[in-house]
Amino acid sequence: MTPNSPGSNSKRNLPMAAQRRRVGKRPWRQEPATAPPAGVGGMVVPCAAAVLDVKPINAIPPPPPPPPPAGREEPPCLRSHFLVELGLRADLPVHFIDEKRVTSTDLVAQQNRFRIPSDGVERCLRAILTPAELREANLLGDPTPRSRTRKRRAKRQQPGPLQGETRNGEGERQGEKIMKEPKKKGRVHGGFGLKLVDLAAGAKKLLMSRWSSSKGTIVKGRGYLDFIRRCGFKENDVVEVWAFVERRFRLFGANLCDDGPLHVLVEKKDQQQPGCCYCCPLPHPTHRS
């Protein structure tokens, strides 16, 4: 019997690939699922770790300001009608910032600014401002003042005039002309808009900012000197600094009031006055802006 005869076992003589095509593929058999070891084959192994509730730094509210010290009372006429005359709620929270002594720099035209104590700013005032308001007032970052030793040392190392150099009446040295350096202009500081308030003088729109050089927080702006004179402050007077701001209030999905400006109240301590510029307008120069 020849290999190609009909009776021969032709299947046995065919190649293996041809036999598989004739017979067909073997049925797929599912193997029992076994968990591979952790970290094998780049597979992600689930971990039952706790989910961290992380929020941006700007979204974290600052700690609330501390309450006023014991025995520290709010200025008179503040809640009775002064806040209402300013267009604010009578039950608005009022925060004590600090106490300071008025200096000559707070009253002279060369400075034209009122300095708020830095301790009160860091302890109380920053807590009632939003991150955007802090950024606008330059109150974000390290409040530690920068060292000026390098600048002073550089000034000391500047060479002076050489021995034997003389100047004639036209302001020239022998063989060369003296060139004067242009005067440096002061840095233009922005600021955060607020209202400086006094019970006798009313309210004045000004700016608040922290200087990058001295790290001092000051209130400045056009019309400051005229307003501070109407307050009647003198050098070495002890004044109290208070602050209050009205925030957005929603009720049943409707805004009853929006965010208002920051009000900084500066009031002379233990001054004897019958009232404010709204309830007793005759003894006080009324001013609103």
C-alpha positions in Angstrom: 0.0 0.0 0.0 1.5 3.2 -1.1 1.5 6.3 1.2 -0.9 8.2 -1.1 -3.4 5.3 -1.6 -6.9 5.7 -0.2 -6.4 3.1 2.4 -3.3 4.6 3.9 -3.2 6.7 7.1 -2.6 10.0 5.4 -3.3 12.0 8.6 -0.3 10.5 10.3 2.0 11.5 7.4 0.8 15.2 7.2 2.8 17.9 9.0 1.7 19.1 12.4 0.5 22.5 11.2 -1.7 20.9 8.6 -3.1 18.5 11.1 -4.1 21.4 13.4 -5.8 23.2 10.5 -7.8 20.0 9.8 -8.7 19.1 13.3 -9.1 22.7 14.5 -8.0 24.6 17.6 -8.2 23.0 20.9 -11.0 24.3 23.2 -9.8 27.1 25.5 -9.7 26.0 29.1 -10.0 28.6 31.8 -7.4 28.3 34.5 -8.3 29.2 38.1 -7.5 32.8 38.8 -4.5 33.2 41.1 -3.4 36.6 42.4 0.1 37.4 41.2 2.6 38.6 43.8 2.8 42.3 44.6 4.9 44.3 42.2 5.3 41.6 39.6 4.8 42.5 35.9 4.2 46.2 36.7 0.6 45.5 37.9 -1.0 48.1 40.2 -1.7 46.6 43.6 -4.6 48.2 45.4 -3.7 49.7 48.8 -6.2 50.4 51.6 -4.5 53.7 52.4 -6.4 56.6 53.9 -7.5 59.3 51.4 -6.0 62.7 52.3 -8.3 65.7 52.2 -5.8 68.2 50.9 -6.8 71.8 50.2 -4.9 74.7 48.6 -3.2 77.0 51.0 -5.4 79.9 49.8 -8.5 77.9 50.7 -7.4 77.3 54.3 -9.0 80.0 56.5 -6.7 81.8 58.9 -7.3 81.3 62.7 -9.9 83.6 64.1 -8.6 86.8 65.8 -8.3 86.7 69.5 -10.9 88.4 71.7 -10.1 91.9 73.1 -8.2 91.9 76.4 -10.2 92.0 79.6 -11.4 95.5 80.4 -11.0 96.7 76.8 -14.3 98.2 75.8 -15.4 99.3 72.3 -15.5 103.1 71.6 -18.7 104.9 72.5 -21.4 105.6 69.9 -19.9 102.8 67.7 -22.9 100.4 67.7 -25.6 102.8 68.6 -25.6 104.7 65.3 -22.0 105.1 64.0 -22.0 101.8 62.1 -25.5 102.4 60.7 -24.4 105.8 59.4 -21.5 104.1 57.7 -24.0 101.7 56.0 -23.0 98.7 58.1 -24.9 96.3 60.4 -25.1 97.3 64.0 -24.2 93.8 65.1 -21.0 93.7 63.0 -18.0 92.0 64.8 -15.5 94.6 65.9 -11.9 93.4 66.5 -9.3 95.1 68.7 -6.0 95.3 66.8 -3.5 97.0 69.1 -2.6 100.1 71.0 0.0 102.6 70.0 1.5 106.0 70.8 1.3 108.6 68.1 4.7 109.6 66.9 5.9 112.7 65.0 6.1 110.6 61.8 2.4 110.0 61.9 1.7 113.8 61.8 4.3 115.3 59.5 3.8 115.9 55.8 7.2 114.4 54.9 6.0 110.9 55.9 2.3 111.2 55.2 1.3 107.9 56.7 0.0 106.2 59.8 1.8 103.1 61.0 -0.2 100.2 62.5 1.7 98.1 65.1 3.2 95.0 63.5 2.2 92.8 66.4 -1.4 93.7 66.0 -1.3 93.1 62.3 0.2 89.6 62.6 -2.0 88.6 65.5 -5.4 90.1 64.6 -5.6 92.1 61.4 -4.4 89.3 59.1 -7.1 86.9 60.5 -10.0 89.0 59.2 -8.7 89.5 55.6 -9.0 87.1 52.7 -6.0 85.7 50.8 -6.6 88.1 47.9 -6.8 91.1 50.3 -3.6 90.0 52.0 -1.8 89.8 48.7 -3.0 93.2 47.7 -1.8 94.7 51.0 1.6 92.9 50.6 1.0 91.0 53.8 1.9 87.5 52.5 5.3 86.1 53.1 8.0 86.5 55.8 7.6 89.7 57.8 11.2 89.6 59.0 13.0 92.7 57.8 15.9 92.3 55.5 19.4 93.1 56.6 21.0 96.3 55.4 24.6 95.4 56.3 25.5 94.7 52.7 24.3 98.0 51.4 26.1 99.9 54.2 29.3 98.0 53.5 29.1 98.8 49.8 28.7 102.5 50.6 31.8 102.4 52.8 33.9 100.8 50.1 33.2 103.5 47.5 36.4 105.3 46.7 36.7 108.9 47.8 38.6 111.7 46.1 42.3 111.1 45.5 44.9 113.2 47.2 46.1 116.2 45.3 42.8 116.5 43.3 41.5 120.0 43.1 38.4 121.5 41.7 38.0 124.8 39.9 35.1 127.2 40.0 33.3 125.4 37.2 33.1 122.1 39.1 35.7 120.3 37.1 38.7 118.2 38.1 42.1 118.5 36.5 41.5 117.0 33.0 38.1 115.5 33.6 34.5 116.5 34.3 32.6 115.6 37.5 29.5 113.6 36.6 26.6 113.6 39.1 24.6 110.5 39.5 20.9 110.9 39.0 18.8 110.8 42.2 17.1 107.5 42.8 13.4 107.6 42.8 11.4 106.0 45.6 9.5 102.8 44.9 5.9 103.2 43.9 3.9 101.2 46.5 0.3 100.0 45.8 -2.0 99.1 48.5 -5.3 97.6 49.6 -8.2 100.0 49.7 -9.8 100.6 53.1 -11.5 103.3 55.2 -9.7 105.0 58.0 -12.4 105.9 60.6 -12.5 108.3 63.5 -15.5 109.1 65.7 -14.8 112.8 65.3 -13.6 113.1 61.7 -15.8 110.4 60.1 -14.3 108.1 57.4 -11.7 108.5 54.7 -10.8 106.2 51.8 -7.1 105.4 51.9 -4.6 102.6 51.1 -2.9 100.0 53.4 0.4 98.3 52.5 3.4 96.7 54.1 6.7 98.2 53.1 9.2 95.7 51.7 12.2 97.4 53.3 11.1 98.0 56.9 8.2 95.5 56.9 6.0 98.1 58.6 2.3 98.2 57.8 1.1 101.7 57.0 -2.0 103.6 56.0 -1.4 106.3 53.4 -3.1 108.0 50.5 -4.2 111.4 49.2 -5.9 113.4 51.9 -4.4 111.5 54.8 -2.7 114.4 56.5 -5.8 116.6 56.3 -7.9 113.8 57.8 -5.5 113.0 60.6 -5.4 116.6 61.6 -9.2 116.6 61.9 -8.9 113.7 64.3 -7.1 116.1 66.8 -4.2 113.7 67.5 -1.0 115.1 69.1 2.4 113.6 69.5 2.6 111.0 72.3 -1.2 110.5 72.4 -2.2 106.9 73.1 -4.7 105.6 70.5 -6.5 102.3 70.1 -6.8 100.6 66.7 -9.9 98.6 65.9 -11.0 97.0 62.7 -14.3 95.7 61.2 -15.4 94.5 57.8 -18.7 93.3 56.5 -18.7 90.0 54.5 -21.1 88.6 52.1 -24.3 87.2 53.7 -26.5 84.8 51.9 -30.1 83.8 53.0 -32.2 81.3 51.0 -29.8 81.5 48.0 -29.9 85.3 47.8 -27.2 87.8 48.7 -28.4 90.2 51.4 -25.1 92.1 51.3 -21.7 91.8 49.5 -18.2 92.1 50.8 -17.5 95.6 52.0 -14.3 97.6 52.6 -12.1 97.1 55.6 -12.7 99.8 58.2 -9.8 100.7 60.6 -10.9 102.8 63.5 -8.3 104.9 65.3 -9.6 106.4 68.5 -7.8 108.3 71.3 -7.8 106.4 74.5 -9.7 107.8 77.5 -10.8 111.0 75.6 -13.7 112.8 77.1 -16.2 113.6 74.3 -20.0 113.7 74.4 -20.4 111.6 71.2 -19.4 111.3 67.6 -19.7 113.5 64.6 -23.1 112.0 63.8 -24.9 112.4 67.1 -23.2 115.6 68.1 -22.2 117.4 64.9 -21.5 120.8 66.4 -18.3 120.1 68.4 -16.9 117.9 65.7 -16.0 118.7 62.0 -18.2 116.3 60.1 -16.4 114.7 57.1 -17.5 111.7 54.9 -15.8 110.4 51.8 
